[in-house]
Amino acid sequence: MLLSSPAPADTSSVAFPVPSDMVLHLVAKHFKLLSDEFRLKLLLVIGLEELSVNQIMVLVDAKQTTVSKHLQMLLDGNFIRCRKQGRSRMYTVAEPAIFELYYVVRDALATRLAENIAAVSPPN
């Protein structure tokens, strides 16, 4: 019958329990913050060294309002830290392990792209 329910999945090989809805919500919220290209760029730039808003603006070629808005979102998500230095605010990455996730995804995409190119390239 076409409209029947699928057979239940075999869960005997599941290595860990499914997290609670709250945990899934928090993880999804973190991934949502990372889903913006500009915020990723900010994290990568700030990951190089502690920087002020003015320095960041120059490095990412963006207006102060844009940079500040996205920095605040990253602060709220605990991805970065901020400290006052005189009249400036200095930003650093709060958890450098975030770059491990970035590089895993980037490298997986590069591998997939190379495989796709090889698949459509004519043989030598």
C-alpha positions as CSV (number, residue, x, y, z in Angstrom):
1,M,0.0,0.0,0.0
2,L,1.5,3.3,-1.1
3,L,0.2,5.4,1.9
4,S,1.3,3.0,4.6
5,S,3.8,4.0,7.3
6,P,7.4,3.0,6.8
7,A,8.7,0.1,8.8
8,P,10.3,1.3,12.1
9,A,14.0,1.9,11.8
10,D,16.4,-0.5,13.4
11,T,17.9,1.5,16.3
12,S,20.2,-1.3,17.6
13,S,23.2,0.3,16.0
14,V,22.6,3.8,17.5
15,A,25.8,4.7,19.4
16,F,24.3,7.4,21.6
17,P,20.9,8.4,22.8
18,V,19.1,11.2,21.0
19,P,19.7,14.5,22.8
20,S,16.8,16.3,24.5
21,D,14.9,18.9,22.6
22,M,16.5,21.6,24.7
23,V,20.0,20.4,23.7
24,L,19.0,20.2,20.1
25,H,17.6,23.7,20.2
26,L,20.8,25.1,21.7
27,V,23.0,23.4,19.1
28,A,20.7,24.5,16.3
29,K,20.9,28.0,17.6
30,H,24.7,27.9,17.6
31,F,24.7,26.5,14.0
32,K,22.3,29.3,13.0
33,L,24.8,31.9,14.2
34,L,27.5,30.2,12.2
35,S,25.3,30.0,9.1
36,D,26.1,33.6,8.1
37,E,29.1,34.2,5.8
38,F,29.9,37.5,7.3
39,R,29.9,36.2,10.9
40,L,32.2,33.3,9.8
41,K,34.5,35.9,8.2
42,L,34.5,37.9,11.5
43,L,35.4,34.8,13.5
44,L,38.2,33.9,11.2
45,V,39.6,37.5,11.3
46,I,39.3,37.8,15.1
47,G,40.8,34.3,15.4
48,L,44.1,35.7,14.1
49,E,44.6,38.2,17.0
50,E,42.7,40.5,19.4
51,L,41.2,43.3,17.4
52,S,39.3,46.5,17.8
53,V,36.1,47.3,15.8
54,N,38.1,49.8,13.7
55,Q,40.7,47.1,12.9
56,I,38.0,44.6,12.0
57,M,36.2,47.1,9.8
58,V,39.3,47.6,7.7
59,L,40.1,43.9,7.5
60,V,36.6,42.9,6.4
61,D,35.8,46.1,4.4
62,A,32.5,46.8,6.1
63,K,30.7,49.6,7.9
64,Q,30.9,50.0,11.7
65,T,27.2,49.4,12.1
66,T,27.4,46.1,10.2
67,V,30.4,44.9,12.1
68,S,29.0,45.9,15.5
69,K,25.7,44.2,14.8
70,H,27.3,40.9,13.9
71,L,29.9,41.2,16.8
72,Q,27.0,41.6,19.2
73,M,25.3,38.4,17.8
74,L,28.6,36.5,18.3
75,L,29.0,37.9,21.8
76,D,25.4,36.8,22.7
77,G,26.2,33.4,21.4
78,N,29.4,33.2,23.4
79,F,31.6,32.8,20.4
80,I,33.7,35.8,21.1
81,R,34.8,37.9,24.1
82,C,35.1,41.6,24.5
83,R,37.1,43.8,26.8
84,K,37.5,47.5,27.1
85,Q,40.9,49.1,26.4
86,G,40.7,52.8,26.8
87,R,38.0,54.0,24.5
88,S,38.1,50.9,22.3
89,R,36.6,47.5,22.7
90,M,38.9,44.6,21.9
91,Y,37.5,41.3,20.6
92,T,38.9,37.8,20.7
93,V,37.6,34.3,20.0
94,A,36.2,32.7,23.2
95,E,36.5,29.1,22.1
96,P,39.2,28.4,19.5
97,A,37.8,24.8,19.0
98,I,35.2,26.5,16.8
99,F,37.8,26.5,14.1
100,E,38.1,22.7,14.2
101,L,34.4,22.6,13.1
102,Y,35.1,25.1,10.3
103,Y,38.1,23.2,9.0
104,V,36.3,19.9,9.1
105,V,33.4,21.3,7.0
106,R,35.7,23.2,4.7
107,D,37.9,20.1,4.0
108,A,34.9,17.9,3.5
109,L,33.6,20.3,0.9
110,A,36.9,20.6,-0.8
111,T,37.1,16.8,-1.0
112,R,33.6,16.5,-2.4
113,L,34.4,19.3,-5.0
114,A,37.5,17.5,-6.1
115,E,35.6,14.2,-6.5
116,N,32.9,15.9,-8.5
117,I,35.5,17.6,-10.8
118,A,37.3,14.3,-11.3
119,A,34.0,12.6,-12.1
120,V,33.2,15.0,-15.0
121,S,36.8,15.5,-16.2
122,P,37.7,13.7,-19.4
123,P,40.3,10.9,-19.0
124,N,43.8,11.7,-20.0
